[in-house]
Amino acid sequence: MTRVYLDHAATTPLRPEAAEAMRRGFDLWANPSSPHAEGRAARAALEDARARVKAALGWQGEVIFTSGASEAAALALGQAKAGERLVSAVEHDAVLKAATGATVLPVRPDGALDLAVLERELAAADEPLVAVQSINSETGNRQDLAEIGSAVRGAGGLLLADCAQSAGKFPLPDADMIVISAHKFGGPVGIGALLVKDFAMLHPVGGQERGYRRGTESLPAVLGLAAALEAGGDPYLDHEVLAPLEGFAAEVRALRGEWLSDRLSNPTPYIRAIAMPRLSGSAQLMRFDMAGIAVSQGSACSSGSLRTSHVLEAMALDAETASRTIRVSFGWNTLRAEVERFCDAWIAMARDAAERAA
C-alpha cells in the first residue's frame, strides 16, 4: 500500500524544481568568498539567488542565509541592537532556548498573544525585541502580527517574526526581522534565512554574509531555497485538496473528539490538531504508521519527549486532552485522496476505541 505523508509541518518533500537547482549548484563548487574566477562565479550565483528570494517573498530589506530557522532565530535574538527580549509562550523550542532569560508573554486559551500583557510589558521595557511566531507549528493558529507590530513599534521596539510555517504559503508580515526555513515549503533541509529590514539593526559577528554570519554559504542549498519559493503557487495548496476536512471536523465532534481549531483565534488550513477520545496520541501514531499514514504528536523537535506540549499547556488545555492530541499537516504535494484516507482511518480508529471501551 502506498504510504501517505501528512507531517509537512516537520519537513516537506523536496520540490523537483529545488532538486534540479541544487544539482546545478553542485557544479559551482568554489567558495563564494574566494577572489578567483571560480569563486566569483559562485558569488554571482549566490547573489542572484538572494535577489530571487527577495523578489519571491516581496521583501525589500536584506537577506542573511543561515543553516535554518534555528540559527536565524539565534542570530536575531543574540545580535539584535535592542534591549530586553520578550517572547510568546508558544514559540518553537529553538526560539525559547535562544531567548534564555527573556520575558515570556502568555497567550489566551485561544492561542492568541495576550495583548494587554504585551502592552504592559512594552511600557516597562527599554527598546525591546519581541519575538512572535506567525503560525504555530503544533496547532496552526495564526497570530495577529499587524496589531502586535503596531504595539511594538509604538513602544520603540523591534518585532522578530518566526515565519518558518508561513513563508512561501502566506504573505510576509510587516516585521523588522523574519525567520524562514526552506524545508517547510519544499526546499532542502539545512538552509534558511534571517530577513532584516536594515543591517544596522544587528551587531556584526564577522565572517560571511556581509559580516553578519560565520560559515561558508551552501550554494546548492541556497539555490534550492530560491527555486522552491519560485515554484510555489497562490494558494500554496488548492482548496479542493483540503475540502474533506469540513465534513471530517463534524465527524470528530460527533464522536466526542476535539477539533482544536474550534478553540483557536485564527486557525490556518495547513496544520490541524485533533484529540481522539480514549486513545493516547502515541498509540494513535503507531496505529496510523501501521496503516501507512505518517502524522505526528506536535513539534518534531520535541515529539519524542514524554512531557506535555508547552504550546497546549500555555493554552490551558488540560493534560489529559493534550495527551490524546495529534497533529496532521499538509504540504505542496498533498492529494485529496490522501486527506480522505486519513479522515477515514481516524474515524475507524475512534469508533474501534469506543467499541472496545463499551
Salt bridges, closest charged atoms under 4 A:
ASP7 OD1 - ARG327 NH2 2.93
GLU20 OE1 - ARG23 NH2 3.06
GLU20 OE2 - ARG24 NH1 3.81
GLU38 OE1 - HIS36 ND1 3.43
GLU47 OE2 - ARG43 NH1 2.83
GLU47 OE1 - ARG50 NE 2.87
GLU47 OE1 - ARG210 NH2 3.43
ASP48 OD2 - ARG52 NH1 3.77
GLU71 OE2 - ARG213 NE 2.79
ASP93 OD2 - ARG307 NH2 3.00
ASP93 OD1 - HIS310 ND1 3.58
ASP110 OD2 - ARG108 NH2 2.63
ASP174 OD2 - ARG153 NH1 3.68
ASP174 OD1 - LYS197 NZ 2.83
GLU209 OE1 - ARG50 NH1 2.72
GLU230 OE1 - ARG52 NH2 2.82
GLU240 OE1 - ARG336 NH1 3.10
GLU251 OE1 - ARG351 NH2 3.76
GLU258 OE2 - ARG263 NE 2.28
ASP262 OD2 - ARG253 NE 2.74
ASP289 OD1 - ARG3 NH2 2.61
GLU320 OE2 - ARG324 NE 2.75
GLU340 OE2 - ARG336 NE 3.10
ASP352 OD2 - ARG287 NH1 3.92
ASP352 OD2 - ARG356 NE 2.85
